[in-house]
Amino acid sequence: MLLGVLFFALNDTMGKWLLGTYAVGQLMLVRSISGLCVMAPAIHRVRLGGFRDAPRPGLQLVRAGFSTLEASLFFWGVSTLPLAEVMTYYMAGPIYVTALSPLLLGEHVGWRRWGAIGIGFCGVALALHPSPGSLSVGAVCALTGSFFYALFLITTRKLAAVPGTVLMTGQLVSSLIFGAALVMAYGWTSIGPTDFALMLLLGVGSLLGNLCVNQSLRLAPATTVVPYQYTLILWGMLFGYVFFGEMIGPLTMAGAGIIIASGLFIFLREQQLGRRSKARDVPTELVIAKLHDLD
């Protein structure tokens, strides 16, 4: 889990670095091509029939759209905001999932989790530290992206019966189409060989992170490994300072602490209830950042 989260943090840092020169569309396009190339053997094993016969194709398209929007909005957010600050907003995604689950998943949420949701939203507000000058375009992108990330997680829960390779391929194709559309609309900036290699690594790093996270869940209970996902914020603070000279303020740090505490409480409470009922639609580990089953 720690290694997977590190891959995600390195990926996000490379993305922010490249956004100093290139547009979001180029990153999305090249990253998607790289990911599809890496996944080519798995796609070949599934074959056309596996994609054609996969259930709920309409919801698969919706999920792919949510994935593309949350990824692109993340990149737009980090282009103007500190890396750790945007990561903080995205770590609130599981809190949004729990808040939306009664409406979209038909799940019951008790008063303890509603209390944690309310506290988590306070943490988001504190991290945002709203003022006339603080609600920038980057902040709006990050907050909107974190909401789409929550919707992406919810649709992933509802598509538990669909093979992971099918879901991931749909994401990558959607991202490729979106990136190509942005490039056609706003043009292409020539890429040097080093930067092109970094763009290709964006696709590889994301898949490596997913594989590490999935392997951690095979080796140990979710309650043991899931809390380590919040080290993403620590990596964001470190890499933001080392590579970009970023320092997040005390309000953002306090908000991040509240979000982490609320998210952990919700996760552990859901695990406790899951053990009692012995039946859930999808394991809670699907709310882990960027988690997809690639079997």
C-alpha positions as CSV (number, residue, x, y, z in Angstrom):
1,M,0.0,0.0,0.0
2,L,2.8,2.4,0.9
3,L,4.6,1.7,-2.4
4,G,1.4,2.1,-4.4
5,V,0.6,5.5,-2.8
6,L,4.2,6.6,-3.5
7,F,3.7,5.7,-7.2
8,F,0.5,7.8,-7.2
9,A,2.3,10.8,-5.5
10,L,5.2,10.5,-8.0
11,N,2.7,10.4,-10.8
12,D,0.9,13.5,-9.6
13,T,4.2,15.3,-9.1
14,M,5.4,14.6,-12.7
15,G,2.0,15.8,-14.0
16,K,2.3,19.1,-12.1
17,W,5.9,19.5,-13.4
18,L,4.8,18.9,-17.0
19,L,1.9,21.3,-16.7
20,G,4.4,24.1,-16.4
21,T,5.0,23.7,-20.1
22,Y,2.2,21.6,-21.7
23,A,-1.6,21.6,-21.6
24,V,-3.8,19.2,-19.8
25,G,-5.0,17.7,-23.1
26,Q,-1.5,16.6,-24.1
27,L,-1.0,14.9,-20.7
28,M,-4.3,13.1,-20.9
29,L,-3.7,12.0,-24.5
30,V,-0.1,10.6,-24.1
31,R,-0.8,9.1,-20.7
32,S,-3.8,7.2,-22.1
33,I,-1.8,5.9,-25.0
34,S,0.9,4.7,-22.7
35,G,-1.6,3.0,-20.4
36,L,-3.3,1.2,-23.3
37,C,0.0,0.0,-24.5
38,V,0.9,-1.5,-21.1
39,M,-2.5,-3.1,-20.8
40,A,-2.5,-4.5,-24.3
41,P,-1.8,-8.1,-23.2
42,A,-4.7,-8.0,-20.7
43,I,-6.9,-6.5,-23.3
44,H,-5.9,-9.2,-25.8
45,R,-6.9,-11.9,-23.2
46,V,-10.3,-10.4,-22.7
47,R,-10.9,-10.2,-26.5
48,L,-13.8,-8.4,-28.1
49,G,-16.4,-10.8,-26.6
50,G,-15.5,-9.8,-23.1
51,F,-16.1,-6.2,-23.8
52,R,-19.3,-6.8,-25.8
53,D,-20.8,-9.1,-23.2
54,A,-19.9,-7.0,-20.1
55,P,-23.0,-5.9,-18.2
56,R,-24.4,-2.4,-17.9
57,P,-22.6,-0.7,-20.8
58,G,-24.4,2.6,-20.2
59,L,-23.2,2.9,-16.7
60,Q,-19.7,1.9,-17.9
61,L,-19.7,4.9,-20.2
62,V,-20.9,7.2,-17.3
63,R,-18.1,5.8,-15.1
64,A,-15.5,6.4,-17.8
65,G,-16.7,10.0,-18.1
66,F,-16.5,10.6,-14.4
67,S,-12.9,9.2,-14.4
68,T,-11.9,11.5,-17.2
69,L,-13.4,14.5,-15.6
70,E,-11.9,13.9,-12.2
71,A,-8.4,13.3,-13.7
72,S,-8.4,16.3,-15.9
73,L,-9.8,18.6,-13.1
74,F,-7.1,17.3,-10.8
75,F,-4.4,18.4,-13.3
76,W,-6.1,21.7,-13.8
77,G,-6.2,22.1,-10.0
78,V,-2.5,21.3,-9.4
79,S,-1.5,23.7,-12.2
80,T,-2.3,26.6,-9.9
81,L,-2.6,25.2,-6.4
82,P,-0.1,23.4,-4.1
83,L,0.1,19.7,-4.8
84,A,-0.8,18.7,-1.2
85,E,-3.8,21.1,-1.1
86,V,-5.4,19.4,-4.2
87,M,-4.6,16.0,-2.7
88,T,-6.3,17.0,0.5
89,Y,-9.5,17.8,-1.4
90,Y,-9.4,14.4,-3.2
91,M,-8.9,12.5,0.0
92,A,-12.4,13.8,1.0
93,G,-13.8,11.6,-1.8
94,P,-14.7,8.7,0.4
95,I,-16.6,11.1,2.7
96,Y,-18.7,12.3,-0.3
97,V,-19.3,8.7,-1.2
98,T,-20.8,7.9,2.2
99,A,-22.9,11.1,2.0
100,L,-24.3,10.2,-1.4
101,S,-24.7,6.4,-0.7
102,P,-28.3,6.7,0.7
103,L,-29.4,8.5,-2.5
104,L,-27.4,6.7,-5.1
105,L,-26.7,3.2,-3.6
106,G,-29.7,2.8,-1.3
107,E,-27.5,2.3,1.7
108,H,-28.4,3.2,5.3
109,V,-26.1,5.7,7.0
110,G,-26.4,6.0,10.7
111,W,-26.0,9.0,12.9
112,R,-22.3,8.3,13.7
113,R,-21.3,8.4,10.1
114,W,-23.5,11.4,9.4
115,G,-21.6,13.1,12.2
116,A,-18.3,12.2,10.7
117,I,-19.5,13.4,7.3
118,G,-20.4,16.8,8.8
119,I,-17.0,17.0,10.5
120,G,-15.3,16.0,7.2
121,F,-17.1,18.8,5.3
122,C,-15.9,21.2,8.0
123,G,-12.4,20.0,7.3
124,V,-12.8,20.6,3.6
125,A,-14.1,24.2,4.3
126,L,-11.1,24.7,6.6
127,A,-8.6,23.5,4.0
128,L,-10.3,25.8,1.5
129,H,-10.1,28.7,4.0
130,P,-12.7,30.6,1.9
131,S,-12.3,34.3,1.4
132,P,-12.9,36.7,-1.4
133,G,-9.4,36.1,-2.8
134,S,-9.0,32.4,-2.0
135,L,-11.7,30.8,-4.2
136,S,-9.6,30.7,-7.3
137,V,-10.3,28.8,-10.5
138,G,-7.8,26.1,-9.4
139,A,-9.7,25.7,-6.1
140,V,-13.0,25.3,-8.0
141,C,-11.5,22.7,-10.3
142,A,-10.1,20.8,-7.3
143,L,-13.4,20.8,-5.4
144,T,-15.4,19.9,-8.5
145,G,-12.9,17.2,-9.4
146,S,-13.1,15.6,-5.9
147,F,-16.9,15.4,-6.3
148,F,-16.6,13.7,-9.7
149,Y,-14.0,11.4,-8.0
150,A,-16.7,10.4,-5.5
151,L,-19.2,9.7,-8.3
152,F,-16.6,7.6,-10.0
153,L,-16.1,5.6,-6.9
154,I,-19.9,5.1,-6.5
155,T,-20.3,3.9,-10.1
156,T,-17.3,1.6,-9.6
157,R,-19.3,0.0,-6.7
158,K,-22.3,-0.5,-8.9
159,L,-20.1,-2.2,-11.6
160,A,-18.5,-4.8,-9.3
161,A,-19.5,-7.6,-11.7
162,V,-17.6,-6.0,-14.6
163,P,-14.1,-7.3,-15.2
164,G,-11.4,-4.8,-14.1
165,T,-9.7,-4.9,-17.5
166,V,-12.9,-3.8,-19.2
167,L,-13.4,-0.9,-16.8
168,M,-9.8,0.3,-17.0
169,T,-9.8,0.1,-20.8
170,G,-13.0,2.2,-20.9
171,Q,-11.4,4.8,-18.7
172,L,-8.3,5.0,-20.8
173,V,-10.2,5.2,-24.1
174,S,-12.4,8.0,-22.7
175,S,-9.4,9.9,-21.5
176,L,-7.7,9.5,-24.9
177,I,-10.7,10.9,-26.7
178,F,-11.0,13.8,-24.3
179,G,-7.3,14.6,-24.5
180,A,-7.4,14.4,-28.3
181,A,-10.4,16.8,-28.3
182,L,-8.6,19.3,-26.2
183,V,-5.5,19.1,-28.4
184,M,-7.6,19.7,-31.5
185,A,-9.3,22.7,-29.8
186,Y,-6.2,24.3,-28.3
187,G,-3.2,23.0,-30.3
188,W,-0.2,20.9,-29.7
189,T,3.1,22.0,-28.1
190,S,6.2,20.3,-29.3
191,I,7.5,17.8,-26.7
192,G,11.2,17.1,-26.0
193,P,12.3,13.5,-25.6
194,T,12.7,13.8,-21.8
195,D,9.3,15.3,-21.3
196,F,7.7,12.8,-23.7
197,A,9.2,10.0,-21.6
198,L,7.8,11.5,-18.4
199,M,4.3,11.7,-20.1
200,L,4.6,8.0,-20.9
201,L,5.5,7.3,-17.3
202,L,2.3,8.9,-16.2
203,G,0.3,6.0,-17.6
204,V,2.8,3.4,-16.4
205,G,3.0,4.9,-12.9
206,S,-0.8,4.9,-12.4
207,L,-1.0,1.2,-13.4
208,L,1.9,0.2,-11.1
209,G,0.2,2.1,-8.2
210,N,-3.0,0.2,-8.8
211,L,-1.2,-3.2,-8.9
212,C,0.5,-2.5,-5.6
213,V,-2.7,-1.4,-3.9
214,N,-4.5,-4.5,-5.2
215,Q,-1.7,-6.8,-4.1
216,S,-1.8,-5.2,-0.6
217,L,-5.5,-6.0,-0.3
218,R,-4.7,-9.6,-1.3
219,L,-2.0,-9.9,1.4
220,A,-3.7,-8.2,4.3
221,P,-7.1,-7.2,5.6
222,A,-8.4,-3.9,4.4
223,T,-8.5,-2.5,7.9
224,T,-4.7,-3.0,8.1
225,V,-3.6,-1.4,4.8
226,V,-6.3,1.1,3.8
227,P,-5.3,3.8,6.5
228,Y,-1.9,4.0,4.8
229,Q,-3.5,5.7,1.8
230,Y,-3.5,9.0,3.7
231,T,0.3,9.1,3.4
232,L,-0.5,10.6,0.0
233,I,-0.9,14.0,1.6
234,L,2.5,13.6,3.3
235,W,4.1,12.8,0.0
236,G,2.3,15.8,-1.5
237,M,3.7,18.1,1.1
238,L,7.2,16.8,0.7
239,F,7.3,16.7,-3.1
240,G,5.5,20.1,-3.3
241,Y,8.2,21.6,-1.1
242,V,11.2,19.9,-2.8
243,F,10.2,20.4,-6.5
244,F,8.0,23.5,-6.4
245,G,8.9,25.3,-3.2
246,E,5.3,25.0,-2.0
247,M,4.3,25.4,1.6
248,I,0.7,24.8,2.6
249,G,-0.7,27.0,5.4
250,P,-1.8,25.9,8.9
251,L,-5.5,26.0,8.0
252,T,-5.0,23.6,5.1
253,M,-3.0,21.3,7.4
254,A,-5.7,21.4,10.0
255,G,-8.3,20.7,7.4
256,A,-6.3,17.8,6.1
257,G,-6.1,16.3,9.6
258,I,-9.8,16.6,10.1
259,I,-10.5,15.0,6.7
260,I,-8.2,12.1,7.5
261,A,-9.7,11.5,10.9
262,S,-13.3,11.6,9.5
263,G,-12.4,9.3,6.6
264,L,-10.8,6.8,8.9
265,F,-13.7,6.8,11.2
266,I,-16.2,6.2,8.4
267,F,-14.0,3.5,6.9
268,L,-13.6,1.6,10.2
269,R,-17.3,2.0,11.0
270,E,-18.3,0.6,7.7
271,Q,-15.9,-2.3,8.2
272,Q,-17.5,-3.0,11.6
273,L,-21.0,-2.9,10.1
274,G,-19.9,-5.1,7.2
275,R,-18.7,-7.8,9.5
276,R,-22.0,-7.7,11.3
277,S,-24.2,-7.9,8.3
278,K,-21.9,-10.3,6.3
279,A,-23.3,-8.7,3.1
280,R,-22.4,-5.6,1.2
281,D,-22.8,-4.5,-2.4
282,V,-19.0,-4.0,-2.8
283,P,-16.1,-4.0,-0.3
284,T,-15.3,-0.6,1.1
285,E,-11.7,-1.0,-0.2
286,L,-13.1,0.3,-3.6
287,V,-13.0,3.8,-2.1
288,I,-9.2,3.7,-2.1
289,A,-7.6,6.4,-4.2
290,K,-7.3,5.2,-7.9
291,L,-8.1,1.6,-7.1
292,H,-9.1,-0.7,-10.0
293,D,-9.0,-4.4,-10.3
294,L,-6.7,-5.3,-13.2
295,D,-7.1,-9.1,-13.0
